[in-house]
Amino acid sequence: MKKWMAFMMICLLAAGVLSACSTQASSHGSITMRLAHNQSETHPVHKSLTEFAR
């Protein structure tokens, strides 16, 4: 029973990975992410998010 459950979990994981790698998502163009935080502009979090936005 444990082997069967492990096999099913591996199959579900593989199906999830393969569906996430689909090319359909890239055909919609660019993706816009909006991030918010409550730190000052001199805080490392703000600086890293600004760098990430480039």
N, C-alpha and C positions, 0 to 999 in steps of 0.2 A: 504494500500500500504506500509506503514512504517513497519507493522508487517511482511509482506511478505519479505521485504528487510532485516530486522533484522534476520529472519529465514534463509534466504539464506546466509547471512554473517556468522552465527553460523555454518551452514553446511560446508561452505568452510574452516572455521577455524578448525573445527573438522577433516576434511579430510587432511588438512595440518599437523596437529599434529600427526595423525595416520600414515601418510606416512613418517614423520620424524622419527618415532619410529620403522621403518622397520629394520629387522635383516639382510637385504642384505648388508648394509654398513659395518657391523662388520665382514662379511665373507671375506673381502679383506685384512685383516691383519691390521697392524698399519698405522697410518696417520702421516705424517711428516709435521710440520708447520715450516716455516722460518719467523723469525721476524727481523725487522731492526729498529734502532732508531739512533738519532744523539746526544746522551748524553754521558758523560764520564763514565768510569767504576766505579766511586765512587758515581754516581747519583742513587737515589732510584729506578728509572725506570729500569736501567740496573740490579741492584741487584734483583729486584723482577722478572724480566724476566729470569735471571739466575736461580733463585729458582724455577720458573715455569717449566723450562726445565728439571728439575730432574725427 
